[in-house]
């Protein structure tokens, strides 16, 4: 009788195992331990992934790798006109921007330039991008869709500096810099006089007069800037930044032998063209000096974009919503550098 019982349960186990193979890909993972007899015990898993701590850690390690690889592959355009300065606290003081450094003849005692601490302080801002991962998608082996999202998150994190710098540029006619004036303004004070790095002229390659009133005027303005003691700064602009709507005009000015009216082009080769699709105005344009150690714009970086995840089985979202989370966090902000390194035009005419 005992032998017959063993045979019966043995046949039952084999039959159940065969059925499991038939339906291996028909539903979520379910473990069925057969323990009808001490001598017959077989764990069965119906298709999919049995979610546990090891599986979750493995998945999110893979997502982190994808994120970091995408992050490294995004150099961005911000480096053309901006520099990154590390931050070591909640904010940074840019008193050093109040004095454009220059040489002077040493006669008698040295002239010590004092810095006004606290005059221009920038507080770091929090940045984040977050994606939720449904446990059902892990069980159903649909994690591939999150690989794409992890790559997208890495791409987005890699664009953080561009986002910060583009916000500075788009707000440069209405946001203050170190001297309390708008970054692009008509009345920066230098040595008791008002100096302008703001134009309203259209960028044009139509005629010599039109080109001179726009690009030519910006070029002359930068090269005439002095420090607060009247010493020439010897700045030569090298980058013409435009929105897509002005790309053709900018390229004509910088590369064509002749202007639109067939007259000689005196500005050919005087700057490189930077087309920025993130500029929100179709008429605005900028001329920058980017060859100095300090750039026109600054990214203040407290914490670089870092992959983060929420995978604890005890977390409320996991328990109540069956969701895990991953994404990136950063702390940074944007700062206007020396206004003398750039001239901007609204292009309004």
Buried (B, 14 or more C-beta within 10 A) or exposed (E): EEEEEEEEBBEBBEEEEEEBEEEEEEEBBEEEEBEEBEEBEEEBEBBBBBBEEEBBEEBBEBBBBBBBEBBEEBEBBBBBBBBBBEBEEEEBBBBEBBBBEBEEEEEEEEEEBEEEEEBBEBEBEEBEBEBBBBBEBBBBEBBEEBBEBBBBBBBBBBBBBBBBBBBBBBBBBEBEBBBEBBBBBEEBEBEEEEBEBBBEBBBBBBBBEBBBBBBBBBBEBBBEBBBBEEBEBEBEBBBBBBBEBBBEBBBBBBEEEEBBEEEEBEBBEBBBBBBBEBBEBEBBBBBBBBEBEBBBBBBBBBBBBBBBBBBEEEBEEBEEEBBBBBBBBBBBBBBBBBBBBBBBBBBEE
